[in-house]
């Protein structure tokens, strides 16, 4: 079993990685790791993530209350956002929040990352929607993020940054890295005449590959709210579905989906 001290060292290492890659500036960003049902290690507020050492790291409970912190250090006020992820996604063991340049630019522009442009992104990430803007340190951000937790493993935060979460610290970091790489490729391709998107058939084959791999997490291949309702998923609708902005989860949409199925069944007879 990995000791708390080793996990603190790992948090510091990931903090340096996101700082060195320009995913955060100054004291931006925060990282957390779940070590038990009611114990979490997290980065403190007001420090650069690129210059942390293990004694900087705080321990909090599931309410975000301090269990242990060295003098001069306290958890970020955005720990509320992390705690909401852990509460609603029991499979998650780590959360990384950062402000990667390209991904954050898309979040500021109000453009979700839904275009299927690269096999690796389609298989690993699926779609990356935008959670509505919330005031930092309040419950507004956790409430906004909550809408997407059961469908996606990463979200953009409107006018704020990005959030990634997974079953380990390294995987959560890799998820953040993938979001930024996806955003950068999409940005550059838009300035080269526009991206040539993968076809619906190509996307479906990639979804099949993901299922065959038995990959963990939430993904449009299995959980896209539109796909579950019998409608086109975000990777097969030309980015025009509501997956990029909000999950479909109301009775009216379910009724429409059911009617659509019946109509299509009649047409195909």
C-alpha angles and dihedrals in degrees: 000000000000114000123236089246091057091049089051089053090050091051089052090050093052089045089056091047094054090045094048091048091054094246090130135027128210108332097344127134136029139224133202138181128198112228099170139353091278104022128079133171116217143171118260128244123258099026133106111253089218096064105042127131126195094266089064093065119101131207120221138174128240090278092055092251117146117259095169134358131155118242112284095025131095134163121271114264086236090070084100089072091052093048091053090055092051092046095052099034109048090179092064118098101170140028128199123191119187143149103238109185103238099033090049090049089057089048090052092047091049094239117138120212101248106125114112102229106139131034095225092053093047092050100040105031110019107187127350109207129192119251112215119262118276133179110259116253092021131098089254094089096047089048091051094046092046092071091065104037096094093051108037142036095212136029137186115233112224111251089349122068141267138303126205130179136178147150094286139023093249093049092049089052092047088051090055091047090051092050091054093046090050091049093048093050091048092049094049094045090053088059092050096061099290132298121288101228125215114255124253090253092051091050092050090052089052090049088053090052090052091051091049090052090053091225117188128234135047120310140162089245088074110006111031103137092222093049090051088053091053093255129119113287121234092265095052104042103066092257091292099114125098094249089094092057110023138349119257105244112138130105093245092059090048090052092049090050092051092049090048091053092051093048092049090048090054093047092051095053 
